[in-house]
């Protein structure tokens, strides 16, 4: 099974800073949080990708007031030029 990569936890980017480099004023990964009533939506923005970013990524969503953290794995495929 492929190695899972973790980029964020809630609205914090947790990837090692060596891999979240800043280019043209933008980090590679950013997370934005939007609150509407009791609902919180997180948006992961990836400003640039390289083929080495291919892999399995896991998205976890913590349910407030519980220990539940439903998750789903996704495969990211970056095609070369």
DAWOUR-V448802 format. One record per backbone hydrogen bond with DSSP energy under -0.5 kcal/mol. NH is the residue of the N-H (numbers start at 1). CO is the residue of the C=O. If there is no record, write none. Layout:
nh = <NH | NH>
co = <CO | CO>
//
This chain:
nh = <5 | 9 | 12 | 14 | 14 | 15 | 19 | 20 | 23 | 26 | 28 | 30 | 32 | 34 | 36 | 39 | 41 | 43 | 45 | 45 | 46 | 47 | 47 | 48 | 53 | 54 | 55 | 56 | 57 | 58 | 59 | 60 | 61 | 62 | 63 | 64 | 66 | 70 | 72 | 74 | 76 | 76 | 77 | 79>
co = <56 | 12 | 9 | 7 | 12 | 7 | 16 | 16 | 26 | 23 | 21 | 45 | 43 | 41 | 39 | 36 | 34 | 32 | 30 | 43 | 44 | 28 | 45 | 28 | 50 | 51 | 76 | 3 | 74 | 5 | 72 | 58 | 70 | 60 | 68 | 62 | 63 | 61 | 59 | 57 | 55 | 74 | 75 | 77>
//
